[in-house]
Amino acid sequence: MKGKVTTTSIVHDPEYGDYLSVFVPIKNGNEVIGILGVDIDASKVDATASTVLGGILPLMIIINVIIDDRSGCTNMVLD
């Protein structure tokens, strides 16, 4: 962990379902004095990721089109 936020991949558990775990260091200055761990339902993570990507992706496409247009980039097809 080395004093940084750590996550696991999705765990497929027959009893508890699909989840992932997040671990965050509890610090006193630079010293790690504990760890906070939270398990998150994997379906909540998927829903949140979809919401974020759904809001950001169209904006990123528009920005890339504007940047490409301003830089004079053209698409070329090579034979």
Number of C-alpha atoms within 10 A of each C-alpha: 10 7 16 11 13 13 15 11 10 15 14 12 9 7 6 9 12 15 18 17 16 14 17 17 18 15 12 9 7 8 10 14 11 12 14 10 14 11 13 14 15 18 13 11 14 11 11 12 12 12 11 11 13 11 11 11 11 11 12 12 11 11 12 12 13 11 12 13 11 9 9 8 10 8 7 6 5 4 3
